[in-house]
Structure formats: C-alpha cells, structure tokens
C-alpha cells in the first residue's frame, strides 16, 4: 500500500499541452492494477488513470477499490484464526460467534441457521411463484434447495459478510457496522451483503456461485413488504424504530450495485431503467428532508441516543449514495438524471471517526470533538453546500466549512457538477449555466487542496487508519472509492473546456444555416452519441478524446 500523502504537498494540475500523446497514455492507461490509494492520490487531480480503468472493465474487483488479492485471501484466512468482530445481537452480552466452529450435522445449535432458512424460504417463493415478466429462470428442485442452503449456510454467511465488511464496505459505506446485528437483520439485506461478499471473494467458485442467485435475490428484495410499505418519516418520528425499512432500501441499493457491475446486459438495463427508478421513488416517499441529525454537540451524554444516531446516519449515507449512483448513470451511461441536487435538503455525512466508533461513549466523544456547537456542519445541507460551491466568490468561512466536510461529501459535490453539465449539454439556451459550472469547478479544486493540506496522519476525523499498514481487522476502516473523486472533477473540467470550444464553433456555423435546417442537424448530445447506453465504451472513448483535445488545444 502506498504511504499517506504528506499534508502540505499538492502539485498543480499537469498542463496537458506539454505532454506527448505517448506520455499521456503511459500516465492514464498503464495497464497495471491500481493500488488502493491513500485518501488523496495526488495523481487524481491531474490524470484520468482510474476512470480510464473504471470505464474499461466490469465487475467489482476490476472496477472499485477492493484491495489486493493477497488482502482478500488474508480476510478469509483470518476467519480461521480468530473470532470475527462483533456483528450480531450478542454485541451487548459480550459473547461472540466463532467462525472456526464447523457446522454440526443439524444446524439447530447454530444461531445463524434461522437466517439461512429465512433466506431459503424467500428464494423458494420467488422461484416457485414467478411474477409476470420475472427474470428468475430457475426451477425449484431438491438439488437447487441444497445449493441454496449451501451458499447461504451459516458458515458461508459469516465468510461472505466478513468479505463484505473488509473488502467492499469502504467503497459504499452506508451500513453502520458497530451497531449492525446479524441475528436481527432483515434476511433480504443479509442475502444482498452475502452476494456482494461472494463477488469480491478471491475464490472463483464463490464468484460463480453468487451469480446463480442474482435474479432471485433481486426479486425477493423488490417485493419485500417493508420496501413497498407506505412510510413517510416525520420530524417527530424516532427514526431508530424504522431500521427494517431502511435496511430494505439498503438491500435494494445493493441489488442495483451487483447487477450493474456483475450482472449480464439484460440485468444492467433492467436495474438502470426500472429497479433504480423504484428505489429513488421509495426513498422520496420515506422523506429526504428527514435525513437530518439533531445537534448532538449540545446534548449531555445521557441525552445521546446512539441507536437513533446510527439509523439517521445510515439514512443520510444511503440517500447520499443513491444520489451518487444516479450521477454515475449520468456520467457513464448518459442517462438523464432521476434526482436533482436541489432536493437534497438533508444532513451531510458525519466524519468517519464518528461513524466507525464502536460504542455510544466513543461516538459521543468523537461528535463533541469533531463537530462542536460552532461547527458549520450543523448549518449546512447537501443542497446548500452545492449552492455555495457555485458562487463566484467564497468567503473564507464558507471555504473552510466545505473543506471540513471530508471526501464522501466532496465526492457528492464533484458528482453534482456533472448534473449541471448534462443540463448544459442538452439545452439550446444554456449559456446561463456556464458561470455556475466554472465557479463550482474552480471552488471545488481549491477546497479539495485545502482539505488535503489540513490532513495530519492519524489525527484526521476522515482518515482513521494508516493506509500503508492495513490489517484484515482494519481494512473496513480505509477510505475507498471516494478517494478518486478528484478524477470526477478533472473529467468535468475537461468536458466543460471541450463544450465551451465546440459551442463557440457551432455558434459560428449556425449563423450560416437556414433556421429550419438547424433543427435536424448535429448529434443528439453535444459530446456523446447515445443515451442510456449499457456499455461504458463511449465514455471511455470520450476520456481519451478529451485528453487529446486538451493536448491539441
């Protein structure tokens, strides 16, 4: 693993005009497996190396930060050497389930056997009672039942969930591990977590076996009663009482993830066009503005409800990642947005040190330390943060406040710029959007630089582990996918430069055309030829053409 980036060092953007085409290819392509970055890979602000790889591959391991193969094997090996960290309802009793215990002939002694059988019954239902147009093609039989029991057995659940936490969780960190209770969790969320864990397993058999259950678990998740129930959380609601509803949304999101990156083309289209739209609608029904924290920094310890905090933060992060997946579809599939930043009137995610705290006392202490009463965190929402980002001149206090939000929230702001760019690309009279886009791009870069310069290794609320010395039990705390958000900024910056240049040329050409002729001429989109494309090839081509455009310019 590479060492942490020194706090005070941050190079300027590379001037692409000074690079040869061969140098650029060497910088961006490379062909090597990307290493897990520290939170702030300085190359991310000056090359598109990660996004080139991301749009050239499919699958979790090839696309995201899933550590090294050696680390994935270490996670599995560690299961046979020690008991897993508390993941179940024995958290409060001090007892732990040992994954080293072999399964008995009868599962009656294993507390996880009930979860295995609950998942089995749900899978059996969607296989035997297929709804119209179901994607489930399996037929139930004694052999299939045994295969299902084996894949979701207590031992397999423990292995796959440990892989989920250690390898996958840092990439999409919306499940609160310290308070997650394995024995009381919804079977649907356990099934989706297990599938993702199997997908990132270093064992090919786990990867292949997981794909057999993709469509079955998708079906059972989206017909789940909690997911389809009418629940709107009001300001007076104790959100902690609705964790099962939130877990049903988490499960639906995970389905969208594994089908989009691991499923076949039909599954990718179905999820992008139908399932994700349903997830967004259900999230709105729950109430996006209700994803807010109370001001814990003004509370006494006896007033702080850790369970309520955990569920609120899960909802905040879930909605955050739903928005991020929406912008991913915009960027990589050229799909019109389902969400807009103006509706994200909700709290921003709290620092990782607070979200990762393993006890209520520790969490309360971290909140008091990193989010004191005077912190701008208590005054900002994702919507207002982006509105501020688009201003021409930022006050020092505003810049400091945005820089303190951390990589996940800054990832959202960088992604939201792409939503503005999509509107700009697909409108005729959109010149009024250019100033906010330029403002956002300029402000984001300086805010990110300020954030990186303020980092002190081992003392940051956003980076809680040494990325140069990760162990199996600390892998889950690392900063994952959002480490690469500077490349999202760079892509937006290059796209804006290209659009500005092209629009100037097109304006000159239009002056020489008949008004009616202009209506049919030109591509549908300013820079991409197809909407809602399952393959990311056209975006990968765009990445190379944008760098070529910058060099030629």
ChimeraX attribute file (.defattr): number of C-alpha atoms within 10 A of each C-alpha:
attribute: neighborCount
match mode: 1-to-1
recipient: residues
	/A:1	14
	/A:2	13
	/A:3	12
	/A:4	20
	/A:5	19
	/A:6	14
	/A:7	16
	/A:8	13
	/A:9	11
	/A:10	17
	/A:11	11
	/A:12	10
	/A:13	14
	/A:14	12
	/A:15	10
	/A:16	19
	/A:17	14
	/A:18	11
	/A:19	15
	/A:20	12
	/A:21	16
	/A:22	8
	/A:23	12
	/A:24	20
	/A:25	16
	/A:26	12
	/A:27	16
	/A:28	20
	/A:29	17
	/A:30	13
	/A:31	11
	/A:32	7
	/A:33	10
	/A:34	16
	/A:35	12
	/A:36	21
	/A:37	25
	/A:38	22
	/A:39	23
	/A:40	25
	/A:41	21
	/A:42	20
	/A:43	20
	/A:44	21
	/A:45	24
	/A:46	21
	/A:47	23
	/A:48	25
	/A:49	22
	/A:50	21
	/A:51	22
	/A:52	21
	/A:53	21
	/A:54	18
	/A:55	18
	/A:56	16
	/A:57	16
	/A:58	17
	/A:59	16
	/A:60	20
	/A:61	20
	/A:62	16
	/A:63	19
	/A:64	23
	/A:65	22
	/A:66	26
	/A:67	20
	/A:68	17
	/A:69	14
	/A:70	9
	/A:71	18
	/A:72	20
	/A:73	15
	/A:74	15
	/A:75	23
	/A:76	18
	/A:77	13
	/A:78	17
	/A:79	18
	/A:80	14
	/A:81	11
	/A:82	11
	/A:83	14
	/A:84	18
	/A:85	14
	/A:86	20
	/A:87	19
	/A:88	21
	/A:89	17
	/A:90	14
	/A:91	16
	/A:92	10
	/A:93	7
	/A:94	8
	/A:95	11
	/A:96	16
	/A:97	17
	/A:98	16
	/A:99	20
	/A:100	14
	/A:101	11
	/A:102	10
	/A:103	15
	/A:104	9
	/A:105	7
	/A:106	8
	/A:107	14
	/A:108	11
	/A:109	10
	/A:110	15
	/A:111	14
	/A:112	20
	/A:113	21
	/A:114	16
	/A:115	23
	/A:116	24
	/A:117	17
	/A:118	16
	/A:119	24
	/A:120	20
	/A:121	14
	/A:122	18
	/A:123	23
	/A:124	20
	/A:125	15
	/A:126	21
	/A:127	21
	/A:128	13
	/A:129	10
	/A:130	16
	/A:131	12
	/A:132	6
	/A:133	6
	/A:134	13
	/A:135	17
	/A:136	20
	/A:137	11
	/A:138	16
	/A:139	10
	/A:140	14
	/A:141	11
	/A:142	8
	/A:143	9
	/A:144	13
	/A:145	15
	/A:146	13
	/A:147	14
	/A:148	21
	/A:149	17
	/A:150	14
	/A:151	24
	/A:152	26
	/A:153	23
	/A:154	23
	/A:155	20
	/A:156	19
	/A:157	26
	/A:158	22
	/A:159	22
	/A:160	27
	/A:161	24
	/A:162	27
	/A:163	30
	/A:164	24
	/A:165	23
	/A:166	24
	/A:167	28
	/A:168	28
	/A:169	27
	/A:170	21
	/A:171	19
	/A:172	18
	/A:173	22
	/A:174	21
	/A:175	21
	/A:176	19
	/A:177	21
	/A:178	18
	/A:179	22
	/A:180	16
	/A:181	16
	/A:182	23
	/A:183	17
	/A:184	11
	/A:185	16
	/A:186	20
	/A:187	24
	/A:188	25
	/A:189	25
	/A:190	21
	/A:191	31
	/A:192	26
	/A:193	26
	/A:194	23
	/A:195	30
	/A:196	27
	/A:197	27
	/A:198	28
	/A:199	27
	/A:200	24
	/A:201	25
	/A:202	20
	/A:203	14
	/A:204	12
	/A:205	11
	/A:206	18
	/A:207	18
	/A:208	12
	/A:209	16
	/A:210	19
	/A:211	18
	/A:212	17
	/A:213	18
	/A:214	22
	/A:215	22
	/A:216	22
	/A:217	23
	/A:218	27
	/A:219	22
	/A:220	21
	/A:221	27
	/A:222	20
	/A:223	12
	/A:224	15
	/A:225	12
	/A:226	18
	/A:227	23
	/A:228	15
	/A:229	12
	/A:230	11
	/A:231	15
	/A:232	15
	/A:233	17
	/A:234	12
	/A:235	12
	/A:236	7
	/A:237	11
	/A:238	12
	/A:239	21
	/A:240	16
	/A:241	12
	/A:242	16
	/A:243	19
	/A:244	17
	/A:245	20
	/A:246	24
	/A:247	24
	/A:248	23
	/A:249	27
	/A:250	27
	/A:251	25
	/A:252	26
	/A:253	24
	/A:254	21
	/A:255	28
	/A:256	24
	/A:257	21
	/A:258	23
	/A:259	23
	/A:260	23
	/A:261	19
	/A:262	21
	/A:263	20
	/A:264	11
	/A:265	14
	/A:266	13
	/A:267	21
	/A:268	20
	/A:269	17
	/A:270	15
	/A:271	23
	/A:272	22
	/A:273	13
	/A:274	10
	/A:275	20
	/A:276	21
	/A:277	15
	/A:278	16
	/A:279	21
	/A:280	18
	/A:281	14
	/A:282	18
	/A:283	20
	/A:284	15
	/A:285	14
	/A:286	20
	/A:287	18
	/A:288	20
	/A:289	17
	/A:290	20
	/A:291	25
	/A:292	20
	/A:293	17
	/A:294	13
	/A:295	15
	/A:296	19
	/A:297	21
	/A:298	12
	/A:299	14
	/A:300	9
	/A:301	14
	/A:302	7
	/A:303	9
	/A:304	19
	/A:305	14
	/A:306	18
	/A:307	16
	/A:308	18
	/A:309	21
	/A:310	24
	/A:311	25
	/A:312	25
	/A:313	24
	/A:314	23
	/A:315	30
	/A:316	24
	/A:317	24
	/A:318	24
	/A:319	24
	/A:320	26
	/A:321	19
	/A:322	20
	/A:323	21
	/A:324	20
	/A:325	18
	/A:326	24
	/A:327	27
	/A:328	17
	/A:329	20
	/A:330	21
	/A:331	22
	/A:332	20
	/A:333	21
	/A:334	22
	/A:335	20
	/A:336	17
	/A:337	16
	/A:338	14
	/A:339	18
	/A:340	14
	/A:341	20
	/A:342	11
	/A:343	12
	/A:344	22
	/A:345	18
	/A:346	22
	/A:347	26
	/A:348	27
	/A:349	27
	/A:350	22
	/A:351	23
	/A:352	21
	/A:353	21
	/A:354	25
	/A:355	25
	/A:356	18
	/A:357	19
	/A:358	15
	/A:359	13
	/A:360	19
	/A:361	14
	/A:362	15
	/A:363	20
	/A:364	21
	/A:365	16
	/A:366	21
	/A:367	22
	/A:368	16
	/A:369	13
	/A:370	19
	/A:371	20
	/A:372	16
	/A:373	16
	/A:374	9
	/A:375	13
	/A:376	16
	/A:377	20
	/A:378	18
	/A:379	12
	/A:380	19
	/A:381	18
	/A:382	22
	/A:383	20
	/A:384	16
	/A:385	22
	/A:386	23
	/A:387	15
	/A:388	20
	/A:389	26
	/A:390	21
	/A:391	16
	/A:392	14
	/A:393	12
	/A:394	14
	/A:395	11
	/A:396	8
	/A:397	10
	/A:398	16
	/A:399	20
	/A:400	15
	/A:401	18
	/A:402	25
	/A:403	22
	/A:404	24
	/A:405	22
	/A:406	24
	/A:407	28
	/A:408	27
	/A:409	22
	/A:410	25
	/A:411	23
	/A:412	21
	/A:413	26
	/A:414	27
	/A:415	25
	/A:416	24
	/A:417	25
	/A:418	23
	/A:419	23
	/A:420	18
	/A:421	21
	/A:422	20
	/A:423	14
	/A:424	20
	/A:425	19
	/A:426	14
	/A:427	12
	/A:428	8
	/A:429	8
	/A:430	12
	/A:431	11
	/A:432	9
	/A:433	14
	/A:434	16
	/A:435	13
	/A:436	17
	/A:437	23
	/A:438	19
	/A:439	17
	/A:440	25
	/A:441	22
	/A:442	16
	/A:443	21
	/A:444	25
	/A:445	17
	/A:446	13
	/A:447	22
	/A:448	23
	/A:449	21
	/A:450	19
	/A:451	21
	/A:452	24
	/A:453	16
	/A:454	15
	/A:455	20
	/A:456	15
	/A:457	15
	/A:458	12
	/A:459	11
	/A:460	16
	/A:461	22
	/A:462	24
	/A:463	23
	/A:464	18
	/A:465	22
	/A:466	19
	/A:467	22
	/A:468	13
	/A:469	11
	/A:470	15
	/A:471	16
	/A:472	19
	/A:473	15
	/A:474	15
	/A:475	26
	/A:476	24
	/A:477	24
	/A:478	25
	/A:479	28
	/A:480	26
	/A:481	23
	/A:482	23
	/A:483	21
	/A:484	27
	/A:485	26
	/A:486	27
	/A:487	24
	/A:488	23
	/A:489	27
	/A:490	20
	/A:491	24
	/A:492	24
	/A:493	21
	/A:494	17
	/A:495	22
	/A:496	20
	/A:497	16
	/A:498	19
	/A:499	18
	/A:500	14
	/A:501	13
	/A:502	13
	/A:503	14
	/A:504	10
	/A:505	11
	/A:506	12
	/A:507	10
	/A:508	10
	/A:509	11
	/A:510	12
	/A:511	10
	/A:512	8
	/A:513	10
	/A:514	9
	/A:515	9
	/A:516	8
	/A:517	9
	/A:518	12
	/A:519	8
	/A:520	8
	/A:521	8
	/A:522	10
	/A:523	10
	/A:524	13
	/A:525	14
	/A:526	16
	/A:527	17
	/A:528	15
	/A:529	12
	/A:530	14
	/A:531	13
	/A:532	16
	/A:533	16
	/A:534	18
	/A:535	16
	/A:536	20
	/A:537	15
	/A:538	17
	/A:539	21
	/A:540	18
	/A:541	14
	/A:542	18
	/A:543	21
	/A:544	18
	/A:545	14
	/A:546	19
	/A:547	24
	/A:548	16
	/A:549	18
	/A:550	18
	/A:551	16
	/A:552	10
	/A:553	11
